[in-house]
C-alpha cells in the first residue's frame, strides 16, 4: 500500500484508495493469467509423459516414500560433491522457505494490504530476519554458480549436447534468482527507511538485519521516491516470480517440481537387473504351448504389432519420459561414464536431453495434427546414433550418479534391444557372444560339460 500522497488531505486519501483498488485488480488479473498459463503448460507435459507405455511403480510404497525423503528432500546424492552440494542446498532451502514470504506478497496483492502477516509480532520479526539471511545466501550461491560455469568453466558443464540454449538456460535462471533476491532486499531496505520516516502504512514490522545495511544509500531520497522504489521492487519481485513459474516448463529447472515424483517412482530392484520384455516372454510361452499359433504376432492393446525394444519415444515407458523431463543437465552422469571418459561418443546426459527434445517434438506434432501425427522421424538415429548406444558398458555409473534418480541406461538398453532384435544390427563380436550363450550357456566357446575343466589344471 502507498504511503502519504504528495497531494495531501482528502485528495491524497482518494488517490491512495484508488491506487489500492487498481493495484489489486491488476494483481488478481496477473495471478489468474500466470496460473492459467502454468496449468496449461503442466497439462501438456503430463500429456506428453502419458504417451509412454504403462508401467506399474506403485509397489513398496513405504520404501518409495523413504527414498523420496532421502534423495529428493534430503538431497543425499547432491552432497556427494560437498562444495557444489552445499551451495545447491542453500538455494534449495532458500527457494522453499522464501515461498512463505511469497504467500504474504500474493495475499497483500489480492487484498490491498501491506505485510499482512505482521500481526504475528515477534515471530514475524524472526521470519523477516530468516528470509533476508536466506536471500543473501541464495544470492551469493548463485554468483558462485555463475562463476563456476562462465569463469572457471567446470568441464562437466560443457559437451557436444550443451549447445547455446542449455548454456543460456542455466545462466538465465541464475541471473533471475540474483535479480529476485536483490529486489527483495532493496524492497525491504526502502520499507525500513519509510518506517524510520514514519510514513503512513509503513509501521515497524521487523529489524531487517541485512537490508538495513543498504538504508544509507536511500537516506537522501524523498518519501515519495522511496515509496516508488519500494512499490517498484515489490512489483518486480512478484511479477518476476510469476514469469519464473511459467519459464520452468521450458527449462531444465522443471526438476524443481518433478524431482519428488520422479524419485518416488524410482526402480527399486537391483540396478544390474534388467526387465524382461513382455513381447519376448509371450514368444517363449508360445514355443512351449503346442496349441499356440506360431504365426500370431504379439500385439499392443490397440492391435498394432508390438516392437521388441524401442525405436521412438512412444515405445518407452512413462517413467522413462518423466526421467527426461526431470533431467537437471548437471552432467554428473556423463562425468562418471567410462565410455565418455575414454573418448567414446556416448553421453548419458545427451541421451536424456535427446529423449526430452524428441518428446517435445512429438507432442507439438500431436497438438498441430492430432493423435495420428507422424513425421517419419524417430529417437533412434534422428537423435541418438547407433555408435552412442553400442558404446555403453551397462555399468550403471550414470544411474548411481544422478541426483534425481534418472535411469539413462534403461533408455539405452531399450533402443539397443530394437537394434539387435528387430534389425539384427549387433556388432560381429556380440553375435559370437550371443551364439555361445544360446548354445553353451556362457559367453565362452566351451561346451557346458567342459566349462569347469580349468579347476583340474595344475
GUKEKE-851542 format. One record per residue (C-alpha): x, y, z; residue number from 1; residue in one letter. Coordinates in steps of 0.1 Angstrom, whole numbers. Example, Ala and Ser with C-alpha at 12.3 -4.5 7.8 and 13.67 -1.06 7.14 Angstrom:
<atoms>
- c1:c2:c3:n:res
- 123:-45:78:1:a
- 137:-11:71:2:s
</atoms>
This chain:
<atoms>
- c1:c2:c3:n:res
- 0:0:0:1:x
- 12:35:-8:2:x
- 23:59:19:3:x
- 13:96:21:4:x
- 3:111:-11:5:x
- 22:143:-22:6:x
- -12:158:-28:7:x
- -21:156:9:8:x
- -55:158:26:9:x
- -88:144:12:10:x
- -74:143:-24:11:x
- -45:122:-12:12:x
- -68:98:6:13:x
- -88:93:-26:14:x
- -55:88:-45:15:x
- -44:61:-21:16:x
- -77:43:-22:17:x
- -79:44:-59:18:x
- -43:30:-61:19:x
- -53:2:-38:20:x
- -83:-8:-59:21:x
- -65:-6:-93:22:x
- -34:-24:-79:23:x
- -55:-52:-65:24:x
- -74:-57:-98:25:x
- -42:-57:-118:26:x
- -25:-81:-94:27:x
- -55:-105:-95:28:x
- -56:-105:-133:29:x
- -18:-112:-134:30:x
- -22:-140:-109:31:x
- -50:-156:-129:32:x
- -31:-153:-162:33:x
- 1:-167:-147:34:x
- -17:-195:-130:35:x
- -37:-204:-162:36:x
- -6:-204:-184:37:x
- 13:-226:-160:38:x
- -16:-250:-157:39:x
- -18:-252:-195:40:x
- 19:-260:-198:41:x
- 18:-285:-170:42:x
- -12:-303:-186:43:x
- 8:-305:-219:44:x
- 38:-320:-201:45:x
- 16:-346:-183:46:x
- 0:-355:-216:47:x
- 35:-360:-232:48:x
- 46:-382:-203:49:x
- 15:-403:-207:50:x
- 24:-410:-243:51:x
- 48:-436:-228:52:x
- 39:-472:-222:53:x
- 22:-483:-190:54:x
- 44:-493:-161:55:x
- 34:-502:-125:56:x
- 55:-485:-99:57:x
- 30:-484:-71:58:x
- 45:-512:-50:59:x
- 66:-510:-18:60:x
- 52:-475:-10:61:x
- 70:-472:24:62:x
- 103:-477:6:63:x
- 94:-452:-20:64:x
- 84:-425:5:65:x
- 117:-432:24:66:x
- 137:-429:-8:67:x
- 119:-397:-18:68:x
- 126:-381:17:69:x
- 163:-391:15:70:x
- 171:-382:-21:71:x
- 146:-355:-32:72:x
- 140:-338:1:73:x
- 173:-346:19:74:x
- 195:-340:-12:75:x
- 216:-371:-3:76:x
- 230:-376:-38:77:x
- 238:-339:-42:78:x
- 262:-337:-13:79:x
- 284:-365:-27:80:x
- 302:-334:-41:81:x
- 303:-313:-9:82:x
- 311:-278:-22:83:x
- 285:-278:-50:84:x
- 262:-298:-28:85:x
- 262:-272:0:86:x
- 256:-244:-25:87:x
- 227:-263:-40:88:x
- 211:-270:-6:89:x
- 214:-232:2:90:x
- 195:-224:-30:91:x
- 170:-252:-24:92:x
- 162:-243:12:93:x
- 160:-206:3:94:x
- 136:-214:-25:95:x
- 113:-234:-2:96:x
- 113:-211:28:97:x
- 111:-178:10:98:x
- 79:-191:-6:99:x
- 63:-182:28:100:x
- 72:-146:21:101:x
- 58:-150:-15:102:x
- 25:-162:1:103:x
- 23:-129:21:104:x
- 30:-109:-11:105:x
- 3:-127:-30:106:x
- -23:-121:-2:107:x
- -12:-84:1:108:x
- -16:-80:-37:109:x
- -51:-95:-37:110:x
- -63:-77:-6:111:x
- -45:-44:-10:112:x
- -28:-47:24:113:x
- 8:-43:34:114:x
- 27:-70:53:115:x
- -4:-89:62:116:x
- 14:-114:85:117:x
- 28:-86:107:118:x
- 2:-95:133:119:x
- 25:-124:142:120:x
- 46:-99:162:121:x
- 80:-111:173:122:x
- 77:-143:153:123:x
- 72:-121:122:124:x
- 104:-103:130:125:x
- 122:-136:132:126:x
- 108:-147:98:127:x
- 119:-114:81:128:x
- 154:-119:95:129:x
- 155:-155:83:130:x
- 142:-146:49:131:x
- 168:-119:45:132:x
- 196:-142:56:133:x
- 185:-169:31:134:x
- 181:-143:4:135:x
- 217:-132:8:136:x
- 229:-168:9:137:x
- 210:-176:-23:138:x
- 223:-145:-40:139:x
- 259:-154:-31:140:x
- 255:-191:-41:141:x
- 241:-180:-75:142:x
- 270:-157:-81:143:x
- 294:-186:-73:144:x
- 275:-209:-96:145:x
- 277:-183:-124:146:x
- 315:-180:-119:147:x
- 319:-218:-119:148:x
- 300:-220:-153:149:x
- 314:-190:-171:150:x
- 348:-182:-155:151:x
- 362:-215:-141:152:x
- 343:-234:-169:153:x
- 339:-266:-150:154:x
- 343:-294:-175:155:x
- 310:-312:-169:156:x
- 290:-281:-178:157:x
- 303:-284:-214:158:x
- 299:-310:-240:159:x
- 285:-315:-275:160:x
- 250:-316:-262:161:x
- 255:-284:-242:162:x
- 246:-261:-271:163:x
- 238:-224:-269:164:x
- 203:-229:-254:165:x
- 212:-252:-225:166:x
- 241:-229:-215:167:x
- 218:-198:-218:168:x
- 191:-216:-198:169:x
- 214:-222:-169:170:x
- 227:-186:-168:171:x
- 192:-171:-172:172:x
- 179:-190:-141:173:x
- 209:-179:-120:174:x
- 207:-143:-131:175:x
- 169:-143:-125:176:x
- 174:-156:-90:177:x
- 201:-130:-83:178:x
- 177:-102:-95:179:x
- 148:-115:-75:180:x
- 168:-117:-43:181:x
- 183:-83:-49:182:x
- 148:-68:-55:183:x
- 136:-84:-22:184:x
- 164:-69:-2:185:x
- 161:-35:-18:186:x
- 123:-36:-12:187:x
- 129:-43:25:188:x
- 156:-15:27:189:x
- 132:11:13:190:x
- 105:-2:36:191:x
- 128:1:66:192:x
- 137:37:56:193:x
- 100:46:53:194:x
- 94:32:87:195:x
- 121:55:101:196:x
- 104:84:83:197:x
- 71:74:99:198:x
- 54:71:65:199:x
- 17:61:67:200:x
- 11:23:64:201:x
- 48:16:69:202:x
- 47:6:105:203:x
- 76:-11:124:204:x
- 74:-48:115:205:x
- 110:-61:118:206:x
- 146:-55:122:207:x
- 156:-62:86:208:x
- 192:-72:96:209:x
- 206:-75:60:210:x
- 186:-49:41:211:x
- 191:-23:68:212:x
- 227:-21:58:213:x
- 215:-7:25:214:x
- 195:21:41:215:x
- 224:46:39:216:x
- 221:46:1:217:x
- 185:58:4:218:x
- 190:84:32:219:x
- 187:114:9:220:x
- 157:102:-10:221:x
- 123:119:-6:222:x
- 94:99:9:223:x
- 76:97:-25:224:x
- 107:85:-42:225:x
- 111:58:-15:226:x
- 75:47:-19:227:x
- 80:44:-57:228:x
- 112:24:-51:229:x
- 95:1:-25:230:x
- 65:-5:-47:231:x
- 86:-9:-79:232:x
- 108:-36:-64:233:x
- 76:-52:-48:234:x
- 61:-55:-83:235:x
- 93:-66:-99:236:x
- 97:-93:-73:237:x
- 63:-108:-76:238:x
- 60:-104:-114:239:x
- 94:-120:-117:240:x
- 82:-150:-97:241:x
- 52:-153:-120:242:x
- 75:-152:-150:243:x
- 98:-177:-134:244:x
- 69:-201:-128:245:x
- 59:-200:-164:246:x
- 95:-203:-176:247:x
- 100:-236:-157:248:x
- 82:-258:-182:249:x
- 106:-247:-209:250:x
- 137:-251:-187:251:x
- 158:-279:-171:252:x
- 148:-263:-138:253:x
- 114:-281:-141:254:x
- 131:-307:-119:255:x
- 122:-284:-90:256:x
- 87:-298:-93:257:x
- 93:-332:-109:258:x
- 122:-344:-87:259:x
- 98:-356:-59:260:x
- 75:-378:-80:261:x
- 105:-389:-102:262:x
- 124:-402:-72:263:x
- 92:-418:-57:264:x
- 87:-439:-88:265:x
- 124:-450:-90:266:x
- 133:-485:-99:267:x
- 137:-504:-66:268:x
- 151:-537:-80:269:x
- 189:-541:-81:270:x
- 205:-517:-106:271:x
- 220:-545:-126:272:x
- 187:-564:-130:273:x
- 172:-559:-164:274:x
- 135:-561:-170:275:x
- 122:-589:-193:276:x
- 104:-578:-225:277:x
- 68:-588:-223:278:x
- 67:-594:-260:279:x
- 97:-618:-258:280:x
- 81:-636:-228:281:x
- 50:-642:-249:282:x
- 71:-656:-277:283:x
- 88:-680:-254:284:x
- 55:-691:-238:285:x
- 41:-697:-273:286:x
- 70:-720:-280:287:x
- 60:-742:-251:288:x
- 23:-741:-259:289:x
- 15:-768:-285:290:x
- -19:-752:-292:291:x
- -5:-718:-299:292:x
- -4:-703:-334:293:x
- 33:-698:-342:294:x
- 25:-671:-368:295:x
- 5:-649:-345:296:x
- 24:-617:-338:297:x
- 23:-602:-303:298:x
- 1:-571:-304:299:x
- -5:-540:-284:300:x
- -40:-534:-269:301:x
- -49:-514:-300:302:x
- -39:-543:-322:303:x
- -7:-529:-336:304:x
- 23:-553:-338:305:x
- 44:-549:-307:306:x
- 81:-539:-311:307:x
- 109:-556:-294:308:x
- 127:-527:-276:309:x
- 122:-490:-285:310:x
- 126:-470:-317:311:x
- 108:-438:-307:312:x
- 97:-421:-275:313:x
- 62:-437:-276:314:x
- 79:-471:-273:315:x
- 94:-460:-239:316:x
- 76:-462:-206:317:x
- 60:-431:-190:318:x
- 87:-433:-162:319:x
- 115:-430:-188:320:x
- 98:-400:-203:321:x
- 94:-385:-168:322:x
- 131:-390:-164:323:x
- 138:-370:-195:324:x
- 117:-340:-182:325:x
- 134:-343:-148:326:x
- 169:-342:-161:327:x
- 189:-313:-145:328:x
- 216:-313:-172:329:x
- 241:-312:-144:330:x
- 264:-336:-163:331:x
- 272:-358:-133:332:x
- 262:-389:-153:333:x
- 284:-381:-182:334:x
- 312:-371:-158:335:x
- 314:-407:-145:336:x
- 306:-426:-177:337:x
- 336:-448:-185:338:x
- 327:-447:-222:339:x
- 326:-409:-223:340:x
- 358:-406:-202:341:x
- 377:-428:-228:342:x
- 365:-406:-257:343:x
- 335:-426:-269:344:x
- 305:-409:-285:345:x
- 282:-417:-256:346:x
- 270:-391:-231:347:x
- 242:-402:-208:348:x
- 232:-366:-203:349:x
- 227:-363:-241:350:x
- 205:-394:-241:351:x
- 182:-377:-216:352:x
- 182:-344:-234:353:x
- 176:-360:-268:354:x
- 147:-380:-254:355:x
- 131:-348:-240:356:x
- 136:-329:-272:357:x
- 121:-357:-293:358:x
- 91:-360:-269:359:x
- 85:-322:-272:360:x
- 86:-325:-310:361:x
- 61:-354:-309:362:x
- 39:-335:-285:363:x
- 38:-304:-307:364:x
- 31:-325:-337:365:x
- 1:-341:-319:366:x
- -11:-306:-309:367:x
- -10:-295:-345:368:x
- -21:-326:-364:369:x
- -39:-348:-339:370:x
- -31:-383:-325:371:x
- -24:-398:-359:372:x
- 6:-375:-364:373:x
- 37:-390:-379:374:x
- 68:-372:-392:375:x
- 88:-402:-403:376:x
- 114:-394:-376:377:x
- 124:-414:-346:378:x
- 145:-411:-314:379:x
- 168:-438:-328:380:x
- 192:-423:-354:381:x
- 175:-390:-359:382:x
- 185:-381:-323:383:x
- 206:-409:-309:384:x
- 231:-427:-330:385:x
- 240:-465:-331:386:x
- 275:-455:-321:387:x
- 263:-440:-289:388:x
- 242:-470:-279:389:x
- 269:-495:-287:390:x
- 295:-476:-266:391:x
- 275:-482:-234:392:x
- 291:-508:-210:393:x
- 258:-511:-189:394:x
- 278:-503:-158:395:x
- 251:-482:-142:396:x
- 276:-454:-131:397:x
- 252:-428:-147:398:x
- 222:-442:-127:399:x
- 242:-441:-95:400:x
- 254:-405:-100:401:x
- 221:-389:-110:402:x
- 209:-366:-82:403:x
- 172:-371:-92:404:x
- 174:-409:-98:405:x
- 171:-408:-136:406:x
- 178:-441:-154:407:x
- 196:-433:-188:408:x
- 207:-469:-190:409:x
- 171:-482:-193:410:x
- 166:-460:-224:411:x
- 199:-471:-239:412:x
- 190:-508:-233:413:x
- 156:-505:-249:414:x
- 170:-487:-280:415:x
- 197:-513:-283:416:x
- 172:-541:-280:417:x
- 154:-527:-310:418:x
- 187:-526:-330:419:x
- 195:-562:-322:420:x
- 161:-579:-320:421:x
- 143:-560:-347:422:x
- 171:-550:-371:423:x
- 197:-576:-363:424:x
- 224:-549:-361:425:x
- 246:-564:-335:426:x
- 284:-560:-339:427:x
- 301:-592:-351:428:x
- 318:-596:-317:429:x
- 284:-595:-300:430:x
- 269:-620:-324:431:x
- 295:-646:-314:432:x
- 287:-640:-277:433:x
- 250:-644:-283:434:x
- 256:-677:-302:435:x
- 278:-690:-274:436:x
- 252:-681:-247:437:x
- 225:-698:-267:438:x
- 245:-729:-273:439:x
- 268:-732:-243:440:x
- 250:-711:-216:441:x
- 280:-688:-213:442:x
- 298:-662:-235:443:x
- 328:-686:-240:444:x
- 332:-711:-268:445:x
- 333:-741:-245:446:x
- 307:-769:-241:447:x
- 289:-768:-208:448:x
- 305:-801:-198:449:x
- 339:-786:-202:450:x
- 334:-752:-185:451:x
- 349:-763:-152:452:x
- 379:-781:-165:453:x
- 401:-753:-155:454:x
- 399:-765:-119:455:x
- 417:-797:-128:456:x
- 446:-779:-144:457:x
- 479:-777:-123:458:x
</atoms>
